[in-house]
């Protein structure tokens, strides 16, 4: 299962690695609150030994050692930087990897979290906690949760796919999308609703092997497209 989001923040520069890691930590901390196996994160490396050299966080703060490594890596060209982490699961059975890409602001910046075992965060409430943490940390243009293979099954190639769940920073009602199995309102610091998480499946983990799951997600996409509520990638 992948969690993908894109965002625009002119204040977050490609070399502000402490700030980038702080935002990432907001998401990984939410994951650790659900499963303690996701409490420790490491910089990705070319080998297993290298990947264990640098912890991403120390006492909840960005690791000074990793910040130094990143600054050295991008000393000559920082127009585009990538912070890649993994949770130390050597067998890749129930682990996760993530990457935060920050560029020159011509295109949106992004965060992608790849979960190897869907059952780890298979409960709807668990995934909701992670998505809400990502929204709070990055104020994204969207958050999409779906298996990687769903990209080939969504209705329109040049627009976002719904998959298991899709967050959009707009108010969406049941009347607008009756095909949705649930709509979760998102509020800004207890204020009025500022966004909506659209769910295609609520009683199981979304699977591309389940034709009913695909059909529901596709119907939601069609409904959103008909009302011009499903953004095109080019407009993000």
Phi, psi and omega in degrees: 000136179247142171245118184236141175210154174231149184208163175233124178211103183295339182278343181265100183274163185291344180251005178273070186295324174301318180291320178298313181294326179296318178293318177300319182299329178300323179282313181294330177294323176295321178295319180293331178292339179267320181217115184297347177293348181253025179275331182252133180229148184229156174291140176291144181224174181282344178220168180297318180295318181294324182290342178265001185289323190235113171289147180280328185224144175231118181055039177080003181244156177303136180292127179299324180295316180292321177302318179296319179298315181295319179296322178291318183298322184252025182296326184267335180210105182245020179294336179213120181235154180225127175253108181252130181229158171219161188267012174085007178283105188288333181271354180056032179274315184227024185265194181206153171230154176215158178215131176245119183250125180238126184239212187270008177079358174292320174250160178296152170278168187211159170225134175227130177244125179251121179256126185281331182238112184297336184288339183299314178242040185287337179288137183304318182297322180297314180293325177299319179300317181293316180297317179296323177295320178295321178296316181294323184282325190241349184046059190281164173285339174191162166226122180246133178239116183193156170298150181303325184290346183292338181304331181275354185245354179288163190288312185240127185291326187267009177236168178296151173257151181279314181058225179285312179207151181220124174264134172231140182280056178209158179278124179235134185251165177298326179296327179284324183227073181294341180287340181296137178285336175195153174233124181254116179287142178244128183246151178265103177050048176077007181268202180297159179298132180242349182199177183215137171259120182262126182247135177265334182221134180239348185251008181195170172283131180301136181222136176285353175274353181256109184297330179292321177299315180298316182297316180296313180299319179295320179296320178297316179301316180299317180297318180292319179297318181300333180255010181056041179254352180258108187296148170275147179302324183293341182263359183285000000 
